[in-house]
Amino acid sequence: MMIGAERRRAGSALILGFLLLAAAGGTLALKLRSEDIARARIPGSSLRFLPSGRYLNAVSLGYSSLLADIIYIWAIQYYSDPAITDRFSRLDHIFGVISELDPKYSEPYLVGALIAAYEARDPGLALKVLDRAMEKNPQDWIYPFEAGHYAQMMMKDFRIAQEYYRRAMELPDAPDIAKRLYANALFKAEDLETAWKTWLEVYNSAPDDRIRKIASNHLYQVKAVLDIKLIKEAVARFQDLFGRPPLNLEQLVGAGLLKSLPRDLDDRSYAYDPETGEVTTAVIPWKR
């Protein structure tokens, strides 16, 4: 009896699969008919027949994941065709439909964001796709991690990037590099105190010498930026007081503008050019 019931369920699933494929075929036929109409007249005509995810979920008879697969495969083909000039205008709708049909289906979120960022050249749209993924999968670190990448590398918005990386690094199974990217975004956003604290945590918890060296170089860089800022401010005050720049940095101490001269993380003096007023580190951080 149990074997018979299992066979009936398997048969029902197979029949439903054929019905869904047939429905997809009908949609494709309508799509091809719509292709005969000039796109200049009806932009995005090939998408006119894609209903909302809520509607498709209701009519999928419990096989919404299968339908999500079908639409995703079609979407890959659709977005691989550069002849469809208006294909990006409905990207959010298409991948939104897939997410409603199968919220845990990770690949469409990542690929949809990739298409938005690198094909459509719209990193803001990529973040929208990934934000939806985070909403539906709040414990998955990969989505805020990828969002941080797009915010940092393409948008150059380091404050947004640091927030995504922070969110990623606090989730289970997140890779250690998430914290390092967070610290780097903090530095780029000029939150130097928090950057120093975070890099120090990375240094103290480093699993090997390579990571410890990376953290040390970043700590050197953060300290140098803070020290050089302090020295330059003292040089500017010296210029205001004496009508000329100091001949050397020791004059800043002699004039009472600094209690002592800052030294870099390796206990070396900073270099100073009295003609240009430039203050630099003795070495490049990455060549220490």
HELIX and SHEET records of a PDB file:
HELIX    1   1 MET A    2  GLU A   35  1                                  34    
HELIX    2   2 SER A   45  LEU A   47  5                                   3    
HELIX    3   3 GLY A   53  VAL A   59  1                                   7    
HELIX    4   4 SER A   64  TYR A   79  1                                  16    
HELIX    5   5 ARG A   87  ARG A   90  5                                   4    
HELIX    6   6 LEU A   91  LEU A  101  1                                  11    
HELIX    7   7 SER A  106  LEU A  114  1                                   9    
HELIX    8   8 ILE A  115  GLU A  119  3                                   5    
HELIX    9   9 PRO A  123  LYS A  136  1                                  14    
HELIX   10  10 ILE A  142  MET A  153  1                                  12    
HELIX   11  11 PHE A  158  MET A  169  1                                  12    
HELIX   12  12 ILE A  177  LYS A  188  1                                  12    
HELIX   13  13 LEU A  192  ASN A  204  1                                  13    
HELIX   14  14 ASP A  209  PHE A  242  1                                  34    
HELIX   15  15 GLU A  250  GLY A  254  1                                   5    
HELIX   16  16 PRO A  285  LYS A  287  5                                   3    
SHEET    1   A 2 ALA A 271  TYR A 272  0                                        
SHEET    2   A 2 VAL A 279  THR A 280 -1                                        
END                                                                             
